Amino acid sequence: MKFDSEMEELFYKRFNQLNLKYTIPSKEFLIKAVRPQMSERLPFDFYITIGAIEVAVIELKSTQYLKIFDYSRIDTYASENDIRFYVLSDGEQFIVTDRNKGFEKVILNFNQFVDKIIERKQVNLNDIKYRVADIIKELIMESKFKFLKDHFDNLHQSILDELVYDEINQRFYFDSFENINNVENKIFRLLLKDDKPLRKIYRYTTLSTIYSCLKYNTYRINCLVGMNDTTEVNYAENFVFGTNKDFTKANWKRVETYNNRFISSCSLKKDDLTQWRLYADDSKGICLELKVINEKLEGKFILKRISYGKRGGAHPELELIKTIRSRLNDELNINFDFKTLNTWKHFFKPHDYAVEQEVRLLYIHDDNEFPKKDWLLTTSHNILNPFVEFKLNDPDMPLHLTKIVLGPKCPENQINKKQFQQYIRDLRNKPEYILSDVEVGLSTINNYR
C-alpha cells in the first residue's frame, strides 16, 4: 500500500497492529483503519471501520496546521454519509467531533482516541424501551393529527415490540423497516392521510411524450434527481435533522440509493390552466387521466398526496418527527433513527408548491429485478438521470391510462384528436396493448392564447 506521507504510514500501522475488536453479545467485529481507494479523492486519509460500518473519518496533518486547518469538508462528508466521528490529527493529538453527542468536540491522545472508538454505551434496554414508547405515544396523542391518532391501534405495544438497539452506531430504531406495515411506516402513511381514497389523478406532459408512450407501449418513471425541482431531494431530511445535505457530496452508497427512487408526478387538478402552463409545454401538450388501482399499491409502489409546509416555513408533520427525535435525545440521552425517512421524504415539499396539489407515485427499484434501469440526459436541466419503463396499463401497475386530453393550445387539436383516436384503434388490434377503455378529448379551457 502506498502512502502520501510517513505520518500516514505510521498511523495506519500503529492502529491496525492493535488488532482491535468490538464485541457484542451475539457477534465480534474487527476494527480497522482503512485507506480509501485513490480514485475516490475524498477529503480525509482514513476510514475507521467496525466490521463493514464506517464509524469515523480521519485527516492527518502536521502539528502546526491543527489549529488553522479548515476541515469543514470532513464535517460535511460525515454529515452527508451519516458517519459518527470526524477527526483531525497529527498522529499524537486527535481532535474528535462526535455527531451522536451534538457535535461534541474533544482533544485526545492516541490511547484515548482508541478507547473512544471501542467504547460501548451500557443501556438498560427494558427500561429504555418503555420510556421510548411512553414518549412517542405521548407526542402522537398530543399532536393535532386526528387521522393518525384514530387509526393506530396498540401503538404503545407496537413500539415495544419493534424497537431495537444498534450497538455499533449506538442508536435506536424500529425493526423490519422494509415492511410497509411496521410501526414507522404506519406513522408516515397515516401522517400522509388516506382518509379519502384516490380514484383519478392527472399527469400533464408534452405531446411527444404521449406519442412515445403509445408507439413503444411504455409508461416511463424518472429518477427524482433529474426532476424539475432539483432542491427537493433532501427537503424533509434538512427539516428534521437541521443539516443542509448536498447530493453532490454524498458517497456512492447514498448516490445509489437516490438513483433507485423513481417518481411519477401527477395532480388532483383536472384541466387546470396553471398545470397546463407549467408542465404541458405551455398548454401545447396533453393531460393523462389516470385511474388508480388501489389494490396494486403494495410493496414497491407508494401513491400519496404531497404534504406541503405552511407559509413561513412550518411543516407540522415533519415537526412531529423532529420533536420525537429531539425529545428522546434530551430526556433519555439516546439517538433515534427514522430508517424509512429516506423513502417517505419524497412526499414532503415546501409551501411554495402547495398550489399544485401534487400526487406522487414512488417506485422503489432493485437493480436485480425487472424493469431494467436505463439512463438519459434530461432536456430541462441537462442532468444525467436514470429511468425505468413499464408496459402501458401493465396489470401490475397501480395507474391505468383512461383518457388523453389535448391542451388549450395543442396544435391542430381537432385533427390531432381524430388522429389519436384512430391510432389507438389501430393499436388495440395488437395483443400486447391494453387500451380498450382509453378515450381522447379536448381541454374545456377556451380563452387562453
GUZA-429236 format. One record per residue (C-alpha): residue number from 1; x, y, z. Coordinates in Angstrom, 3 decimals. Layout:
<rs>
   resi          u          v          w
    NUM          X          Y          Z
...
</rs>
This chain:
<rs>
   resi          u          v          w
      1      0.000      0.000      0.000
      2      1.255      3.468     -0.925
      3      1.052      6.385      1.498
      4      1.390     10.107      0.858
      5      3.465     10.693      3.970
      6      5.368      8.920      6.721
      7      2.758     10.192      9.187
      8      0.004      8.307      7.349
      9      2.024      5.095      7.232
     10      2.868      5.277     10.940
     11     -0.760      5.857     11.969
     12     -2.026      3.060      9.728
     13      0.419      0.514     11.127
     14      0.100      1.704     14.726
     15     -3.694      1.484     14.702
     16     -4.078     -1.803     12.837
     17     -1.325     -3.584     14.753
     18     -3.559     -3.332     17.827
     19     -5.903     -5.920     16.245
     20     -8.863     -4.234     17.885
     21    -12.179     -5.999     18.232
     22    -15.653     -4.762     19.055
     23    -17.651     -7.411     20.881
     24    -21.385     -7.516     21.425
     25    -23.313    -10.457     22.915
     26    -24.075    -12.022     19.548
     27    -21.012    -11.165     17.460
     28    -17.420     -9.897     17.283
     29    -16.248     -7.302     14.735
     30    -12.746     -6.254     13.645
     31    -11.870     -2.566     13.986
     32     -9.565     -1.249     11.268
     33     -8.110      1.861      9.718
     34     -8.973      1.641      6.021
     35     -7.438      3.784      3.314
     36     -9.986      4.978      0.718
     37     -9.418      3.976     -2.857
     38     -7.237      6.568     -4.557
     39     -9.889      7.150     -7.227
     40    -12.349      8.449     -4.636
     41    -10.434     11.691     -3.914
     42    -12.045     12.111     -0.509
     43    -11.239     14.940      1.946
     44     -9.616     12.632      4.531
     45     -6.949      9.959      4.771
     46     -8.631      7.018      6.533
     47    -11.921      5.471      7.490
     48    -12.188      3.734     10.843
     49    -14.475      0.750     10.354
     50    -16.181     -1.657     12.739
     51    -16.939     -4.647     10.583
     52    -18.335     -3.142      7.382
     53    -19.614      0.009      9.097
     54    -17.714      3.285      8.718
     55    -17.766      4.936     12.154
     56    -15.104      7.629     11.692
     57    -13.133      9.566      9.104
     58     -9.712     10.970      9.933
     59     -7.474     13.543      8.263
     60     -3.785     13.675      9.225
     61     -1.898     16.994      9.200
     62      1.329     18.356     10.640
     63      1.011     19.775     14.166
     64      1.371     23.400     13.051
     65     -1.748     23.060     10.872
     66     -4.095     21.614     13.511
     67     -5.333     24.984     14.791
     68     -5.683     26.671     11.420
     69     -6.757     23.811      9.149
     70    -10.265     24.127      7.722
     71    -11.720     20.656      7.954
     72    -15.296     21.680      7.137
     73    -15.173     19.314      4.143
     74    -14.630     16.411      6.548
     75    -17.560     17.675      8.633
     76    -19.737     17.845      5.519
     77    -18.757     14.373      4.347
     78    -19.512     12.829      7.751
     79    -22.898     14.543      7.906
     80    -23.810     13.637      4.329
     81    -22.913      9.986      4.831
     82    -24.074      9.520      8.419
     83    -20.651      8.797      9.935
     84    -20.467      9.310     13.674
     85    -16.935     10.737     14.220
     86    -14.783     13.058     12.182
     87    -11.211     13.608     13.288
     88     -8.237     15.871     12.645
     89     -4.898     14.582     13.927
     90     -1.125     14.862     13.757
     91     -0.809     11.214     14.829
     92     -0.467     12.062     18.518
     93     -3.173     14.643     19.162
     94     -6.714     13.776     17.990
     95     -9.415     16.433     17.649
     96    -12.557     14.288     17.669
     97    -16.065     15.517     16.886
     98    -18.934     13.189     17.872
     99    -22.103     13.710     15.830
    100    -24.054     11.439     18.218
    101    -23.435     13.908     21.040
    102    -24.483     17.172     19.477
    103    -21.154     17.634     17.666
    104    -19.236     17.497     20.943
    105    -15.533     18.154     20.291
    106    -12.726     16.725     22.464
    107     -8.924     16.612     22.189
    108     -7.457     13.181     22.921
    109     -4.165     11.343     22.772
    110     -3.777      8.158     20.736
    111     -4.827      5.760     23.511
    112     -7.820      7.889     24.437
    113     -8.827      8.027     20.782
    114     -8.710      4.229     20.593
    115    -10.810      3.990     23.762
    116    -13.328      6.396     22.241
    117    -13.740      4.216     19.175
    118    -14.182      0.952     21.066
    119    -16.276      2.237     23.980
    120    -19.712      0.701     24.434
    121    -22.629      2.551     25.923
    122    -24.287      0.488     28.620
    123    -28.027      0.557     28.039
    124    -30.809     -0.910     30.168
    125    -32.887     -1.947     27.171
    126    -36.047     -2.959     29.004
    127    -36.257      0.309     30.912
    128    -35.331      2.451     27.890
    129    -37.855      0.729     25.621
    130    -40.763      1.510     27.935
    131    -39.699      5.131     28.279
    132    -39.253      5.485     24.489
    133    -42.713      4.019     23.910
    134    -44.215      6.369     26.520
    135    -42.666      9.463     24.923
    136    -43.553      8.583     21.327
    137    -47.143      7.697     22.229
    138    -47.493     10.885     24.274
    139    -46.236     13.088     21.429
    140    -48.525     11.415     18.890
    141    -51.611     11.602     21.130
    142    -50.886     15.277     21.918
    143    -50.463     16.106     18.225
    144    -53.226     17.542     16.052
    145    -53.168     14.610     13.614
    146    -56.560     13.077     14.310
    147    -56.330     10.566     11.477
    148    -53.041      9.245     12.843
    149    -54.406      9.012     16.399
    150    -57.683      7.344     15.397
    151    -56.146      4.699     13.138
    152    -53.176      3.453     15.153
    153    -54.277      0.615     17.397
    154    -51.950     -0.791     20.078
    155    -49.407      1.980     19.467
    156    -47.545      1.540     22.755
    157    -47.191     -2.234     22.420
    158    -46.211     -1.980     18.751
    159    -43.348      0.344     19.669
    160    -42.171     -2.027     22.394
    161    -42.302     -4.999     20.026
    162    -40.333     -3.355     17.204
    163    -37.800     -1.128     18.974
    164    -34.199     -2.352     18.591
    165    -30.764     -1.048     19.520
    166    -27.811     -0.812     17.111
    167    -24.819     -1.238     19.434
    168    -22.164     -0.207     16.905
    169    -23.793      3.093     15.952
    170    -25.384      3.364     19.415
    171    -28.813      4.265     18.071
    172    -32.349      3.001     18.462
    173    -34.666      2.377     15.525
    174    -37.746      0.355     14.565
    175    -37.147     -3.173     13.320
    176    -38.460     -4.555      9.998
    177    -38.381     -1.115      8.376
    178    -38.580     -2.751      4.932
    179    -42.083     -3.982      5.909
    180    -44.682     -1.420      4.820
    181    -46.750     -2.300      7.931
    182    -44.077     -1.763     10.565
    183    -44.568      0.975     13.186
    184    -42.510      3.618     11.439
    185    -44.040      3.111      8.001
    186    -47.501      3.168      9.533
    187    -46.786      6.509     11.231
    188    -45.737      8.052      7.918
    189    -48.646      6.508      5.991
    190    -51.170      7.882      8.467
    191    -49.495     11.299      8.568
    192    -49.947     11.422      4.798
    193    -53.751     10.954      5.076
    194    -55.541      8.052      3.483
    195    -58.965      9.256      4.646
    196    -60.133      9.916      1.051
    197    -59.037      7.140     -1.343
    198    -57.630      8.393     -4.625
    199    -59.714      7.438     -7.668
    200    -58.381      9.518    -10.565
    201    -55.285     11.683    -10.898
    202    -53.836     13.733    -13.749
    203    -50.405     13.919    -15.320
    204    -49.565     16.896    -17.533
    205    -46.866     16.378    -20.141
    206    -45.863     17.017    -23.748
    207    -47.464     15.842    -26.965
    208    -44.305     13.938    -27.891
    209    -44.386     12.083    -24.575
    210    -47.804     10.531    -25.134
    211    -46.852      9.715    -28.723
    212    -43.792      7.811    -27.442
    213    -45.877      6.089    -24.746
    214    -48.291      4.798    -27.382
    215    -45.699      3.967    -30.020
    216    -43.461      1.980    -27.659
    217    -46.228      0.805    -25.287
    218    -44.479      2.204    -22.215
    219    -45.104      4.276    -19.108
    220    -41.845      5.907    -18.046
    221    -40.967      6.813    -14.461
    222    -37.938      9.054    -13.916
    223    -35.488      9.309    -11.057
    224    -36.125     12.234     -8.722
    225    -32.570     13.599     -9.081
    226    -33.240     14.968    -12.576
    227    -36.724     16.363    -11.983
    228    -37.755     20.000    -12.254
    229    -37.154     20.879     -8.583
    230    -33.578     19.756     -8.030
    231    -33.527     21.095     -4.428
    232    -36.328     18.905     -3.112
    233    -34.382     15.642     -2.743
    234    -33.376     16.478      0.835
    235    -36.075     18.950      1.925
    236    -37.509     16.622      4.598
    237    -34.106     15.461      5.870
    238    -32.889     19.040      6.139
    239    -36.034     19.968      8.075
    240    -35.774     17.059     10.525
    241    -32.010     16.986     11.041
    242    -31.271     20.685     10.576
    243    -28.478     19.959      8.113
    244    -28.105     21.141      4.541
    245    -27.448     17.827      2.853
    246    -25.906     18.093     -0.573
    247    -26.338     15.321     -3.138
    248    -23.038     16.275     -4.798
    249    -21.116     15.404     -1.611
    250    -22.783     12.045     -0.961
    251    -20.761      8.825     -1.184
    252    -21.567      6.211     -3.812
    253    -23.845      4.207     -1.489
    254    -26.128      7.187     -0.882
    255    -25.987      8.175     -4.561
    256    -27.026      4.636     -5.474
    257    -29.989      4.904     -3.111
    258    -31.080      8.204     -4.672
    259    -30.832      6.674     -8.124
    260    -33.137      3.791     -7.244
    261    -36.077      6.041     -6.307
    262    -38.366      6.754     -9.264
    263    -41.194      9.273     -9.302
    264    -44.240      9.929    -11.447
    265    -45.657     13.333    -10.523
    266    -49.366     13.896    -11.038
    267    -52.014     16.268     -9.703
    268    -55.532     16.255     -8.298
    269    -56.278     19.183    -10.607
    270    -58.255     18.283    -13.714
    271    -57.934     20.513    -16.793
    272    -56.155     23.221    -14.785
    273    -54.624     26.214    -16.534
    274    -51.640     26.532    -14.179
    275    -50.777     22.856    -14.654
    276    -51.142     23.222    -18.431
    277    -48.741     26.162    -18.421
    278    -46.119     24.621    -16.150
    279    -45.945     21.002    -17.232
    280    -47.621     20.624    -20.627
    281    -45.432     22.710    -22.927
    282    -47.256     25.967    -22.104
    283    -50.638     24.306    -22.853
    284    -49.494     22.832    -26.175
    285    -49.193     19.370    -24.607
    286    -51.609     16.865    -23.134
    287    -53.048     15.668    -19.811
    288    -53.286     11.980    -18.976
    289    -56.282     10.949    -16.892
    290    -55.131      8.013    -14.767
    291    -57.313      5.597    -12.846
    292    -55.877      4.468     -9.503
    293    -55.864      0.700     -8.909
    294    -55.532      0.772     -5.111
    295    -55.061     -2.985     -4.668
    296    -51.791     -2.687     -6.617
    297    -50.340     -0.227     -4.108
    298    -48.236     -2.653     -2.131
    299    -44.529     -3.283     -1.763
    300    -42.646     -1.419     -4.476
    301    -45.246      1.305     -5.188
    302    -46.412      4.096     -2.899
    303    -49.021      6.633     -4.057
    304    -49.678      9.623     -1.793
    305    -50.810     13.218     -1.825
    306    -47.880     15.534     -1.150
    307    -47.716     17.078      2.331
    308    -46.904     20.778      1.979
    309    -45.369     23.050      4.572
    310    -47.094     26.139      5.898
    311    -46.483     29.702      4.838
    312    -43.460     30.925      6.773
    313    -41.649     27.588      6.835
    314    -43.510     25.466      9.386
    315    -44.299     21.855      8.489
    316    -46.351     20.157     11.265
    317    -45.903     16.563     10.023
    318    -42.132     16.884      9.859
    319    -42.094     18.825     13.128
    320    -43.640     15.791     14.848
    321    -40.841     13.547     13.532
    322    -38.233     16.112     14.522
    323    -39.742     16.516     18.001
    324    -39.746     12.763     18.629
    325    -36.016     12.595     17.883
    326    -35.095     15.667     19.920
    327    -37.280     14.718     22.915
    328    -35.760     11.233     23.107
    329    -32.288     12.756     22.937
    330    -32.990     15.461     25.521
    331    -34.799     13.293     28.071
    332    -33.170      9.884     27.616
    333    -29.827     10.854     26.041
    334    -30.344      8.414     23.184
    335    -30.085      8.753     19.427
    336    -33.105      7.609     17.442
    337    -33.169      6.919     13.694
    338    -36.173      7.013     11.411
    339    -34.855      4.469      8.927
    340    -37.616      4.981      6.336
    341    -37.351      8.766      6.120
    342    -35.174      8.153      3.067
    343    -38.303      6.792      1.359
    344    -41.063      8.968      2.821
    345    -39.126     12.212      2.362
    346    -40.271     12.227     -1.277
    347    -43.807     13.094     -0.150
    348    -42.969     16.354      1.632
    349    -42.463     19.705     -0.098
    350    -42.265     23.404      0.852
    351    -45.359     25.614      0.935
    352    -44.337     27.316     -2.321
    353    -45.590     24.292     -4.279
    354    -48.934     23.798     -2.494
    355    -50.949     25.245     -5.376
    356    -50.044     22.210     -7.491
    357    -51.970     19.685     -5.317
    358    -49.440     17.085     -6.340
    359    -49.942     13.349     -6.043
    360    -46.807     11.295     -6.343
    361    -46.215      7.689     -7.321
    362    -42.950      6.405     -5.863
    363    -41.398      3.242     -7.246
    364    -38.512      1.719     -5.270
    365    -36.264     -0.178     -7.644
    366    -33.966     -3.128     -7.137
    367    -31.187     -3.403     -9.708
    368    -31.672     -7.170     -9.799
    369    -35.302     -7.029    -10.901
    370    -37.344     -6.102    -13.955
    371    -37.788     -3.496    -15.360
    372    -34.148     -2.719    -16.007
    373    -32.889      0.772    -15.305
    374    -31.679      2.919    -18.192
    375    -30.236      6.451    -18.425
    376    -30.914      9.669    -20.335
    377    -29.840     13.316    -20.371
    378    -32.785     15.442    -19.236
    379    -33.947     18.165    -21.618
    380    -34.987     20.502    -18.779
    381    -31.745     20.590    -16.748
    382    -29.168     18.579    -18.746
    383    -28.818     16.174    -15.821
    384    -27.817     12.587    -16.493
    385    -30.722     10.700    -14.957
    386    -31.929      7.082    -14.750
    387    -35.432      5.921    -15.638
    388    -37.495      2.739    -15.741
    389    -40.322      1.826    -18.108
    390    -43.407     -0.301    -17.529
    391    -45.815     -1.578    -20.117
    392    -48.649      0.913    -20.668
    393    -51.572     -0.164    -18.450
    394    -49.480     -3.036    -17.147
    395    -51.700     -5.191    -14.859
    396    -49.116     -4.809    -12.075
    397    -49.095     -1.010    -12.302
    398    -51.348      0.983     -9.937
    399    -52.034      3.684    -12.584
    400    -54.047      2.931    -15.735
    401    -54.496      5.392    -18.563
    402    -58.198      6.101    -19.259
    403    -58.162      9.385    -21.186
    404    -55.844     11.648    -23.177
    405    -56.853     15.333    -23.071
    406    -55.283     17.695    -25.627
    407    -54.257     21.088    -24.225
    408    -55.853     24.506    -24.894
    409    -53.053     25.417    -27.330
    410    -52.366     21.939    -28.715
    411    -51.532     22.315    -32.419
    412    -54.395     21.334    -34.746
    413    -56.291     19.950    -31.773
    414    -59.367     18.814    -33.720
    415    -57.290     16.929    -36.288
    416    -54.977     15.523    -33.627
    417    -57.975     14.348    -31.596
    418    -59.220     12.318    -34.559
    419    -55.740     11.019    -35.332
    420    -55.041      9.903    -31.765
    421    -58.422      8.156    -31.689
    422    -57.560      6.340    -34.911
    423    -54.039      5.485    -33.717
    424    -55.448      3.945    -30.522
    425    -57.988      1.932    -32.560
    426    -55.093      0.541    -34.615
    427    -53.063     -0.293    -31.522
    428    -55.970     -2.171    -29.948
    429    -55.562     -4.799    -32.651
    430    -52.145     -5.677    -31.280
    431    -52.328     -8.215    -28.418
    432    -49.551     -6.579    -26.397
    433    -51.559     -3.342    -25.972
    434    -54.140     -2.826    -23.190
    435    -56.026      0.258    -24.415
    436    -59.662     -0.861    -24.605
    437    -61.025      1.905    -22.353
    438    -58.756      4.805    -23.414
    439    -60.592      7.896    -24.722
    440    -59.320     11.119    -26.356
    441    -60.762     14.548    -25.546
    442    -60.101     18.292    -25.614
    443    -59.478     20.778    -22.821
    444    -62.550     22.828    -21.874
    445    -60.394     25.957    -21.437
    446    -61.296     28.139    -24.457
    447    -59.983     31.591    -23.667
    448    -56.252     31.016    -23.238
    449    -53.997     32.263    -26.039
</rs>
